[in-house]
Amino acid sequence: MDLTGARWSLDGAEAVLRSRSLRASGDFEEYMAFHHRQERQRNYLSAPQNNDAKMAA
C-alpha cells in the first residue's frame, strides 16, 4: 500500500486489504465462488422463468 505517489481512498484501501486478508487466510477461492453465485442471482433473478419471452417473438 505504500507506493511512491500512490493515493488511496479509504474505500479502495479497505477493499485491497480485505482481498489480501482473504488470500492470506486461504479463503479467497471460497469467497469468489460465493461472490459469483450472488452476482448471478442478482443479475438473473428477474429474468423470465417461462416461455413467455419466446412466444412474444
C-alpha positions in Angstrom: 0.0 0.0 0.0 3.0 2.3 0.5 4.0 3.2 -3.1 5.6 6.4 -4.1 3.0 8.7 -5.4 0.1 6.3 -4.7 -3.1 7.8 -3.3 -5.7 5.5 -1.8 -9.2 6.4 -0.9 -10.4 4.8 2.4 -12.8 2.5 0.4 -10.1 1.5 -2.1 -7.6 0.7 0.6 -10.1 -1.3 2.6 -11.0 -3.3 -0.5 -7.4 -4.2 -1.2 -6.7 -5.1 2.5 -9.8 -7.3 2.5 -8.8 -9.2 -0.6 -5.2 -9.6 0.8 -6.6 -11.0 4.0 -8.8 -13.5 2.1 -5.8 -14.6 0.1 -3.6 -14.9 3.3 -6.3 -16.9 5.2 -6.8 -19.3 2.3 -10.5 -18.3 1.9 -10.1 -16.4 -1.4 -11.4 -19.2 -3.7 -14.4 -19.9 -1.5 -15.2 -16.2 -1.3 -15.0 -15.8 -5.1 -17.4 -18.7 -5.6 -19.8 -17.1 -3.1 -19.4 -13.7 -4.9 -20.1 -15.2 -8.3 -23.2 -17.1 -7.0 -24.5 -13.8 -5.5 -23.9 -11.8 -8.7 -25.6 -14.5 -10.8 -28.6 -14.4 -8.5 -28.7 -10.6 -8.5 -28.3 -10.3 -12.3 -30.6 -13.1 -13.4 -33.3 -13.3 -10.7 -35.6 -11.0 -12.7 -35.2 -12.9 -16.0 -38.3 -14.6 -17.3 -38.6 -18.1 -15.9 -41.1 -19.4 -18.5 -41.6 -19.3 -22.3 -43.5 -16.0 -22.4 -40.5 -14.3 -23.9 -40.1 -16.9 -26.7 -43.8 -16.8 -27.5 -43.8 -13.0 -27.9 -41.0 -13.1 -30.5 
